[in-house]
């Protein structure tokens, strides 16, 4: 969230509600909508670290609002972020940990875990598919986000199938 806010502020000064709206419009309904409280907490932290600076603006009929702008340090941090590659190999996967520990502990059936996870992925795919054909139809960025999520889900479904085949082979005929 913090670097996304810095990126939005690189376009010019804004207040928290504007940043929330910009994120929602850019990413569409498929992306988890940010909480405005979370945005303001993050803005406060960014200000404390010197990456942004805020200025109170008086309003006659409403409470004052705080407008934030990027500092030179914020621009440097943002440029460094865009230069970094993203390393997100999913070797620390919560589902896989459950799967690995299921038979080891005797607390859960691995095939049941796989089936539940498969159903969850399919429900998520249906939801994303509906989003793709409704409110996000004209938002190309949101469409790419949905497409990427669906490709990841399909890969996860393929991987679950492989896990089930391997585990059934390990356990032999029942």
C-alpha positions in Angstrom: 0.0 0.0 0.0 2.7 2.4 0.9 4.5 2.3 -2.4 1.2 2.5 -4.3 0.3 5.7 -2.5 3.8 7.1 -3.2 3.2 6.3 -6.9 -0.1 8.1 -6.9 1.4 11.1 -5.2 4.0 11.3 -7.9 1.3 12.7 -10.1 0.7 15.6 -7.7 -0.6 16.4 -4.3 -3.7 14.7 -3.0 -5.6 13.9 0.2 -6.5 10.4 1.4 -10.0 10.1 -0.1 -8.6 11.1 -3.5 -6.0 8.4 -3.3 -8.6 5.8 -2.3 -10.8 6.8 -5.2 -7.8 6.7 -7.6 -6.8 3.2 -6.5 -10.4 2.0 -6.8 -10.8 3.5 -10.3 -7.5 2.2 -11.5 -7.7 -1.4 -10.2 -11.5 -2.0 -10.3 -13.7 -4.1 -8.1 -11.5 -7.3 -8.3 -8.8 -5.7 -6.2 -9.5 -5.6 -2.5 -10.8 -2.1 -1.8 -8.5 -0.2 0.5 -10.0 1.1 3.8 -9.7 4.9 4.0 -8.5 4.5 7.6 -5.7 2.2 6.4 -4.8 4.8 3.8 -4.5 7.6 6.4 -2.5 5.4 8.8 -0.1 4.6 5.9 0.1 8.3 4.9 1.0 9.1 8.5 3.8 6.6 8.5 5.1 7.8 5.2 5.1 11.4 6.5 7.0 10.3 9.7 9.6 8.6 7.6 10.0 11.7 5.4 8.8 10.2 2.1 5.9 12.6 1.9 4.9 15.8 3.6 1.4 17.0 4.5 -0.1 20.4 4.6 -3.4 21.3 6.4 -5.8 23.1 4.1 -8.5 25.2 5.6 -12.0 24.7 4.3 -14.8 27.1 5.2 -17.8 24.7 5.4 -16.0 21.5 6.3 -13.2 20.4 8.6 -9.6 21.1 7.4 -8.1 18.5 5.1 -4.6 17.4 4.8 -3.0 17.4 1.3 0.1 15.2 0.9 2.9 15.6 -1.6 5.9 13.5 -2.4 9.3 14.5 -1.1 12.7 14.0 -2.8 13.2 11.0 -0.5 9.8 9.6 -1.6 10.7 10.0 -5.2 14.0 8.1 -4.6 12.1 5.3 -2.8 9.6 5.1 -5.6 12.3 5.0 -8.3 14.1 2.2 -6.4 10.8 0.3 -6.1 10.2 0.4 -9.9 13.8 -0.8 -10.5 13.4 -3.8 -8.2 12.1 -7.1 -9.5 9.3 -8.9 -7.7 10.3 -12.2 -6.1 7.2 -13.9 -5.0 7.9 -17.6 -5.3 5.2 -19.2 -3.3 7.1 -21.6 -1.2 5.6 -20.3 2.0 2.1 -21.3 1.1 -0.4 -21.7 3.9 -2.4 -24.3 2.1 0.7 -26.4 1.3 1.7 -26.3 5.0 -1.8 -27.7 5.9 -1.4 -30.4 3.2 2.0 -31.4 4.4 1.0 -31.6 8.0 -2.4 -33.2 7.5 -1.3 -36.8 7.5 1.8 -36.2 9.6 -0.5 -35.1 12.5 -3.5 -37.2 11.6 -5.7 -34.0 12.0 -7.0 -33.8 8.5 -7.5 -35.8 5.3 -5.3 -34.5 2.6 -7.7 -35.3 -0.3 -10.5 -33.5 1.6 -8.2 -30.5 2.0 -7.5 -30.5 -1.7 -11.1 -30.8 -2.6 -12.1 -27.9 -0.4 -9.3 -25.8 -1.8 -10.3 -26.7 -5.3 -13.9 -25.6 -4.6 -12.7 -22.3 -3.2 -10.6 -21.6 -6.3 -13.5 -22.4 -8.6 -15.8 -20.1 -6.7 -13.2 -17.3 -6.9 -12.8 -17.9 -10.6 -16.6 -17.6 -11.1 -16.6 -14.4 -9.1 -13.7 -12.9 -11.1 -15.4 -14.0 -14.4 -18.5 -12.1 -13.4 -16.5 -9.0 -12.5 -14.7 -9.2 -15.8 -18.0 -9.1 -17.8 -19.8 -6.5 -15.7 -18.4 -3.4 -13.9 -14.8 -3.7 -15.1 -15.4 -4.2 -18.8 -14.0 -0.9 -19.9 -11.1 -0.7 -17.4 -8.2 -2.4 -19.2 -6.0 -2.3 -16.0 -8.7 -4.1 -14.0 -9.2 -6.6 -16.9 -5.4 -7.4 -16.8 -5.6 -7.8 -13.0 -8.5 -10.2 -13.3 -6.9 -12.1 -16.2 -3.7 -12.5 -14.1 -5.6 -13.7 -11.1 -7.5 -16.2 -13.2 -4.3 -17.6 -14.8 -2.8 -18.0 -11.3 -6.0 -19.8 -10.1 -5.8 -22.1 -13.1 -2.2 -22.9 -12.4 -3.2 -23.5 -8.7 -6.0 -25.9 -9.9 -3.5 -27.8 -12.1 -1.1 -28.0 -9.2 -3.9 -29.3 -6.9 -4.6 -32.0 -9.4 -1.0 -33.0 -9.5 -0.9 -33.1 -5.7 -3.9 -35.3 -5.6 -2.5 -37.7 -8.1 0.9 -37.9 -6.3 -0.8 -38.4 -2.9 -3.1 -41.1 -4.2 -0.1 -42.9 -5.7 1.7 -42.7 -2.4 -1.2 -44.0 -0.4 -2.0 -46.8 -2.9 -5.4 -48.3 -3.5 -7.8 -47.8 -0.7 
